Amino acid sequence: MSAFIVQESIHADSVSRHETRAEAIAAIEELIHEGLAQPGEFNIREIDDRGEIVGVFGVPEAAAPAKTGVA
C-alpha cells in the first residue's frame, strides 16, 4: 500500500504521513489557511509498500489563499 508523506520542499524533512494524496493535500491546505505555511513550502512524497519513492508532487495552486486588495 502506498503512503503519502508531507515534507518540506527545500530540505525534504517529513512532517506527516497520510493514506491518500487527498489527505496530504488537505493537511497542507490547512497549514496554509491557518497562516502556518506559505504556498510552495511543502510538497508530497509518495512511497510504495517497500518505502521506495514513487514520486514527489507539489500542491495545486488552488490551495493558495485568495489574493485580495486593490491593484
C-alpha positions as CSV (number, residue, x, y, z in Angstrom):
1,M,0.0,0.0,0.0
2,S,1.3,3.5,-0.9
3,A,1.7,6.3,1.6
4,F,1.9,10.0,1.1
5,I,4.3,12.0,3.1
6,V,4.0,15.8,3.6
7,Q,7.5,17.1,3.5
8,E,9.3,20.5,3.4
9,S,10.1,21.4,-0.2
10,I,13.6,22.6,0.5
11,H,15.0,20.0,3.0
12,A,12.6,17.1,2.4
13,D,12.1,16.8,6.1
14,S,9.0,14.6,6.8
15,V,6.1,16.4,8.5
16,S,3.2,13.9,8.4
17,R,2.1,10.7,6.8
18,H,-1.2,10.1,5.1
19,E,-3.0,7.2,3.4
20,T,-4.2,9.2,0.4
21,R,-2.8,12.0,-1.7
22,A,-6.1,14.0,-1.0
23,E,-5.5,13.7,2.8
24,A,-1.9,15.0,2.3
25,I,-3.1,17.9,0.2
26,A,-5.8,18.7,2.8
27,A,-3.1,18.8,5.5
28,I,-1.0,21.3,3.6
29,E,-4.1,23.4,2.7
30,E,-5.0,23.6,6.4
31,L,-1.5,24.8,7.2
32,I,-1.7,27.5,4.5
33,H,-5.2,28.5,5.6
34,E,-4.1,28.9,9.2
35,G,-1.2,31.0,8.2
36,L,1.4,28.4,9.4
37,A,2.8,27.8,5.9
38,Q,3.2,29.6,2.6
39,P,2.2,28.1,-0.8
40,G,5.2,26.1,-2.1
41,E,6.7,25.5,1.3
42,F,5.6,21.8,1.4
43,N,5.2,19.1,-1.2
44,I,4.1,15.4,-1.1
45,R,6.3,12.4,-1.5
46,E,4.6,9.1,-2.4
47,I,6.2,5.9,-1.3
48,D,5.3,2.3,-2.0
49,D,5.0,-0.5,0.5
50,R,8.7,-1.1,0.3
51,G,9.5,2.5,1.2
52,E,10.7,3.3,-2.3
53,I,9.9,6.8,-3.6
54,V,7.3,6.7,-6.4
55,G,7.0,10.4,-7.0
56,V,7.1,13.9,-5.5
57,F,4.2,16.2,-6.1
58,G,3.5,19.9,-5.5
59,V,0.2,21.1,-4.1
60,P,-2.2,22.6,-6.7
61,E,-2.2,26.4,-6.8
62,A,-5.9,26.2,-5.7
63,A,-4.6,25.5,-2.2
64,A,-3.2,29.0,-2.0
65,P,-5.3,31.6,-0.3
66,A,-7.1,34.0,-2.5
67,K,-5.3,37.3,-3.1
68,T,-7.2,40.3,-2.0
69,G,-6.5,44.0,-2.3
70,V,-6.6,46.8,-4.8
71,A,-4.2,46.7,-7.7
